[in-house]
Amino acid sequence: MSLMDITGFGMLLLLLITSIFIYLTWNKMYKKRNLPPGPTPLPLIGNLLQIKLGELAGSLIKLQDQYGPVYTLYFGSRPVVFICGYQAVKEALVDHAEEFGVRGRVPTMDKYTQGYGFAFANGERWQQMRTFAIKTLREFGLGKKSTEVKIHEEAQNLVKEISQLNGSPVNPSKMFVISVAKVFLSIIFGSSLECKDERLLKLLSLVEETFSLMSSTWGQLEDTIPGLMKYIPGPHQKIVNVSEELIGYIQDRVLVNQKSLDPDDPRDFIDCFLIKMEQEKQNPNSEFTMRNLLLSVHSLLLGAGDSVATTLRHTMLILVTYPDVQAKLHKDIDHVIGRNRLPLPIDRSQMPYTEAVINEVQRFIDLAPLNNTHSVMKDTEFRGYTIPKGTDVYPLLCTVHRDPSQFSTPYKFNPNHFLDENGVFKKNDAMMAFSAGKRRCPGEGLAILELFLFLTIILQNFTLTSEKKFTDDDIAPKLTGFLNHPIYFEISFVPR
């Protein structure tokens, strides 16, 4: 045996002995650190073997059955805590909102955002950006009659487009994405936005591509073992380039606003931010900078660019699968609104079945099953365990929405989850589609308004049918990645 062979064999033997030693002593280390229980990790890759990539959420739900509502996995060499079920997630995000209110690591995005904006920021920067975003979105979203008018306008345009199909089968994805996006983008970019511009379609495709890359097996690997994946070529490396292209579009829009800005008459989110930048330019602690403007708009586009449209697509698929649910919605709409006027936000309170269906759709489809990563701001005692400061935490929304203690048929679509015995709408705090606590989605109110108005206007005008018979498996969320998208489907919109 040559010297090189002996050296190679010695290195392999040393690695094997080291791995065995780590494996045998890990449980003792767990007890010493008082982390929640979990499977023993391997060197370098941690618990990668316990996760079925491409079915990340499904793998995490199964680990809950084995280790309980709070458990630990290792992403590479770092521990990550997972919190499951309504009671445990509520205890973390609501009852201990301060401790769990920090944004955790999201390696697929952190390499570009670097803590700027508000979705991926922390500390004083996050506080300033979030306060501003909530105030501005309320003013331009729910606080202005013009937003309601814009939704009506786009929904009516959508109805006209659908009518031209004369009942021919169609996949509604692109129509929904464009119609819904026009509303939200008018709040960010103003009414001057040219929605037929090819660059707008490119912007929407960039948002979709970002989520596709994050949800892919490569993206999941990067979030799980980022230390290794940054050296490995693959599609996950494209996320920075896609983000740069998206930021380039935003920069162009900011320049348009800067040239025509009237400080006394802000037109949109960008105007408001530019005005705030000018007001605070002498404040050394101000976070109102161009970088934060660009990344805040970037966060808003990712947060809302596809979510409402995807929820509507899921809804259409569910309604053709359950025609009895659709018939009850038609009855609700005809009774309260009729067919001769547009629905109004105040109609929601008189339409308990419609409200129940919208809530049940959001629960059932689990649009963002993993939730965004949280972290603890200090060493935190939680349910008898110690979570060290800075540890990433995933409060799994998919386990909240499928908690049998909160929903009688957690894996089935059932609007009765949100209705009492008298058919009155019954709010359920375990519906956490917009998360909970300090990091709750700031665009929740606008999203709900869009869902209600788009859905009711579509159903005022059409009955949804399909030649194909869909099954419960077809409509069930696939729980594969960062966002749940429905299967490809075609339906007919038959005029009523």
Secondary structure, 3 states (H helix, E strand, C coil): CCHHHHHHHHHHHHHHHHHHHHHHHHHHHHHHHCCCCCCCCECCCECHHHCCCCCHHHHHHHHHHHHCCEEEEEECCEEEEEECCHHHHHHHHHHCCCCCCEECCCHHHHHHHCCCCCCCCCHHHHHHHHHHHHHHHHHHHHCCHHHHHHHHHHHHHHHHHHHCCCCCCECCHHHHHHHHHHHHHHHHHCCCCCCCCHHHHHHHHHHHHHHHHHHCHHHHHHHHCHHHHCCCCCHHHHHHHHHHHHHHHHHHHHHHHHHCCCCCCCCCHHHHHHHHHHHCCCCCCCCCCHHHHHHHHHHHHHHHCCHHHHHHHHHHHHHHHCHHHHHHHHHHHHHHCCCCCCCCHHHHHHCHHHHHHHHHHHHHHCCCCCCCCEECCCCEEECCEEECCCCEEEECHHHHCCCCCCCCCCCCCCHHHHECCCCCECCCCCCCCCCCHHHCCCCHHHHHHHHHHHHHHHHHHEEEECCCCCCHHHHCCCCCCCCCCCCCCCEEEEEC
